[in-house]
Amino acid sequence: MTQPPAGGPTGPTDLPPAGSPAQPPPPVTGHGAPPTPPEGGYRPQHSPTGPSRKRGPLLASLTLAVVLLLCAGGGVAAFLTLRNTESGEGAPDPSVAVDDFLTAIYQDRDAAKAADLVCTAARDRDKIQAKVSEVEEYVSTYQNPRFRWDTPTVDNETGDRATVTTTVTVTTADEKIADQDLRFTVIRKTGWWVCEVA
């Protein structure tokens, strides 16, 4: 082996000798040090621990808030709809409610007016229009038919519900007569409203 010349530069003493494998630097210790890989040469995959743990409760809270808003909005809309559909006065008593309804159907033949006298639960404009159309067909088929009815009688009244009966009589110009007994269920909300006809 040759000796380096005297006074010449010498290499650092911590370098590995030529031809030997490189040694890894010593591990850094402390808070910011990356973990050293285990033997075998791979790093285990760790799921992030910070943000995902915070997102779960946040998403649940937002979902709950949206659901509550939708429910509250639906409730308010239903209240306003129901309140506005029966915002009229209604009739002062059950027999007047029935008399007004019969007048709208048989004399005025006005489905919209009749619908305004019916409670919300039974307000089917198609059925009311069908009844008015039936009366109009009767008028066009027979000679000058006249419709009249007895003063409606309250048979039973309990709290906000009453049963009212009357007989509708049709008389034609050639003296044909037909009677129909009708029974009404009338309820009180903002006044009395016709709810069922049998």
C-alpha positions in Angstrom: 0.0 0.0 0.0 1.2 3.5 -0.7 1.2 6.1 2.0 -0.3 9.5 1.3 2.3 12.2 0.9 3.2 14.0 4.0 1.3 17.2 4.6 -1.3 16.2 2.0 -5.1 16.2 2.5 -6.5 13.3 4.3 -10.1 12.1 4.1 -12.5 12.3 7.0 -12.2 9.5 9.5 -15.9 8.7 9.6 -16.2 7.7 5.9 -16.6 4.0 5.2 -13.6 2.4 3.5 -13.9 2.1 -0.3 -15.9 -0.9 -1.5 -17.9 -1.3 1.8 -21.7 -0.9 1.7 -23.0 2.5 2.8 -24.4 2.7 6.3 -27.7 4.6 6.9 -27.4 7.8 8.9 -28.2 7.4 12.6 -31.9 7.8 13.3 -33.1 11.3 14.2 -35.0 11.4 17.4 -37.5 14.0 18.6 -41.0 15.3 17.7 -40.5 15.9 14.0 -38.7 12.7 13.2 -40.3 10.3 10.7 -40.7 6.8 12.1 -38.1 4.3 11.0 -39.3 1.6 8.7 -39.5 -1.9 10.2 -37.3 -4.6 8.9 -38.5 -5.9 5.6 -38.3 -2.5 3.8 -41.9 -1.3 3.7 -43.8 1.3 5.7 -47.2 0.5 7.1 -50.0 2.7 5.8 -51.6 4.8 8.5 -54.9 6.5 8.1 -54.9 10.2 8.7 -56.1 10.8 12.2 -56.8 14.5 12.3 -59.4 15.9 10.0 -61.5 12.7 9.4 -62.3 12.4 13.1 -63.6 15.9 13.1 -65.7 15.6 9.9 -68.0 12.8 11.1 -69.7 14.8 13.9 -69.7 17.9 11.7 -71.5 16.1 8.8 -74.0 14.5 11.2 -74.8 17.9 12.7 -75.3 19.5 9.3 -77.5 16.6 8.2 -79.6 16.9 11.3 -79.9 20.7 10.9 -81.1 20.2 7.3 -83.7 17.6 8.3 -85.0 19.8 11.1 -85.3 22.7 8.7 -87.2 20.7 6.2 -89.6 19.3 8.8 -90.2 22.8 10.3 -90.8 24.2 6.8 -93.2 21.4 5.9 -95.1 21.9 9.2 -95.4 25.7 8.6 -96.5 25.1 5.0 -99.2 22.6 6.1 -100.4 25.0 8.8 -100.7 27.9 6.4 -102.4 25.7 3.8 -105.0 24.4 6.2 -105.5 27.7 7.8 -106.1 29.5 4.5 -108.5 26.8 3.0 -111.0 27.3 5.8 -110.4 31.0 6.6 -114.0 31.8 5.8 -116.7 32.3 8.4 -118.5 29.0 7.8 -122.2 28.9 8.6 -123.6 30.1 12.0 -125.3 26.7 12.6 -125.5 23.2 11.0 -128.9 23.7 9.3 -127.7 26.9 7.6 -124.6 25.1 6.4 -126.7 22.4 4.7 -129.2 24.9 3.3 -126.4 27.0 1.7 -124.8 23.9 0.2 -128.1 22.7 -1.3 -128.7 26.2 -2.7 -125.3 26.2 -4.4 -125.8 22.8 -5.9 -129.5 22.8 -7.0 -130.4 26.4 -7.6 -127.1 28.3 -8.4 -125.5 25.2 -9.9 -122.1 26.7 -8.9 -119.5 24.1 -8.0 -117.0 26.7 -6.8 -119.5 28.2 -4.4 -120.5 24.7 -3.1 -116.8 23.8 -2.6 -116.4 26.8 -0.4 -119.0 25.4 1.9 -117.4 22.0 2.3 -114.8 21.1 5.0 -111.2 20.7 3.9 -111.1 16.9 4.4 -114.0 16.4 2.0 -113.3 19.2 -0.5 -113.1 17.2 -3.8 -113.8 19.7 -6.5 -114.2 17.0 -9.2 -116.9 15.2 -7.2 -118.7 18.5 -6.5 -118.5 19.5 -10.2 -119.9 16.0 -11.1 -122.9 16.6 -8.9 -123.5 20.0 -10.4 -123.2 18.5 -13.9 -125.8 15.8 -12.9 -128.3 18.5 -11.8 -127.7 20.4 -15.0 -128.3 17.3 -17.1 -131.6 16.7 -15.1 -132.6 20.3 -15.9 -131.9 19.8 -19.7 -133.7 16.5 -19.8 -137.0 17.3 -18.0 -139.5 20.1 -18.5 -138.6 23.0 -16.2 -137.7 21.1 -13.1 -137.9 22.9 -9.7 -135.8 21.9 -6.7 -137.0 22.5 -3.2 -136.2 21.0 0.2 -137.6 21.0 3.7 -135.8 23.2 6.3 -132.8 21.0 7.3 -133.3 19.4 10.7 -130.4 18.9 13.2 -131.0 15.3 14.4 -127.9 15.0 16.5 -125.3 17.6 17.7 -122.3 16.7 19.9 -119.7 19.3 20.4 -118.2 20.2 17.0 -120.2 17.6 15.0 -123.8 17.4 13.9 -126.0 15.2 11.7 -128.6 17.1 9.6 -131.3 15.6 7.4 -133.6 17.0 4.8 -135.6 15.8 1.7 -135.0 17.3 -1.7 -138.1 17.3 -3.9 -138.0 17.8 -7.7 -141.1 18.8 -9.5 -141.3 19.1 -13.3 -143.7 21.2 -15.4 -145.7 18.1 -16.4 -146.2 17.4 -12.6 -143.7 14.6 -12.2 -142.4 14.6 -8.6 -139.3 12.8 -7.1 -138.1 12.9 -3.5 -134.6 12.2 -2.2 -133.8 11.9 1.5 -130.3 13.2 2.3 -128.3 13.0 5.5 -125.4 15.4 6.1 -122.5 15.3 8.5 -121.5 18.8 9.4 -118.5 19.9 11.5 -117.6 23.1 13.3 -114.2 24.8 12.8 -114.5 28.5 11.9 -118.2 28.1 11.7 -120.1 25.0 10.4 -119.0 23.1 7.2 -120.6 20.3 5.3 -118.3 17.2 5.4 -120.3 14.3 4.2 -123.5 13.6 2.3 -125.3 10.3 2.3 
